[in-house]
Amino acid sequence: MVSQIQQWGRDLGFSQIGVSAVDLSSAEPGLAAWLAAGFNGDMHYMAAHGMRRARPAELVPGTVSVVTARMDYLPATTLAGPGVWQAKELARLQRPGEAVVSMYARGRDYHKVLRSRLQKLGETIAAHGAESGFRAFTDSAPVLEAELAARSGQGWRGKHTLVLSREAGSMFFLGEIYVDVALPATEPVTAHCGACTACIDVCPTQAIVAPHRLDARRCISYLTIEHAGPIPIELRPLIGNRIYGCDDCQLVCPWNKFAQRSALPDFDERAGLTGQQLTTLFDWSEQDFLRYTEGSAIRRIGHERWLRNIAVAIGNALRATAGAGEAGADDDAARLRASLRIREADGSELVREHVRWALNQ
């Protein structure tokens, strides 16, 4: 049955299918300690369900197995060659006037892509399993996704807490199907990080406080996506030109030389977003924002947070421009300041405060 499910998964565009048992009790102490430390920040939903996150049979009564799925997301046009695409992405961070969006968010919203395909896979399993029951999830419920993925052989937990695969690095999405039919678990794999600390060393905000331990409150992905309020002032200069998410820990990971390109056009980069200037995106009205982010994961943060994030990036660009001493730097600074001043009287105090901070840079 498992080999058949794996074939059905490949037919639906999944890169790998695994099966995990539902006893995650050994993961509960780590989850409890992480929550007790407050590392979840504003993500109150992480604590709201208590230990149900580690107890699949409580979340969906009757669950006895979990089918896990991996889907690679690098765009088909990603440059080939060892370290080539990573170097291209790292170079974006050295161009302060350019807006950087995390690679996973440059195409269609992965929730939509995975959810529909997981649903089809679940329906196929149910049709061949005496009408067994199932529920599909992708980053949408209290599920220990990385734990289930690691237990089912999708990879091991890297020191940055993401799942790493020897065949695919970490540039992939995860999804799960809780089923009420008993399936043999696929074998987990051993860890292969060794003494490497590249992900810990590169983190701009030092959010990886120890191997396998992430303080989300310092993570740029959390700050630009999950966090709704003001970005802590001491962290703003460290965000650079990242306006939605951060890929740094993945870009320097040696295992991502094996990252796989997606065969699905859903994850192709949208025109007008990648490589765009901060000032251009800052000029978007709310209607522009909704139009250009339709069907994108970016839309979930809303126009207000979008402007907040870009204001911080423009402030950082102003500081970088002031210290560059290059020809045309004054013109660049004037253009950045003019863009900020348009939003000085924005209807949102959150935006206005970040604009004031940026102008002071």
Secondary structure, 3 states (H helix, E strand, C coil): CHHHHHHHHHHCCCCEEEEECCCCHHHHHHHHHHHHCCCCCCCCHHHHCHHHHHCHHHHCCCCCEEEEEEEECECCCCCCCCCHHHHHHHHHCCCCCECEECHHHCCCCHHHHHHHHHHHHHHHHHHCCCCCCEEEECCCCCCCHHHHHHHCCCCEECCCCCEEECCCECCEEEEEEEECCCCCCCCCCCCCCCCCCHHHHHCCCCCEEECCEECHHHCHHHHHHHCCCCCCCCCHHHHCCEEECCCHHHHCCHHHHHCCECCCHHHCCCCCCCCCEHHHHHCCCHHHHHHHCCCCHHHHHHHHHHHHHHHHHHHHHHHHHHHHCCCCHHHHHHHHHHHHHCCCCCCCHHHHHHHHHHHCC
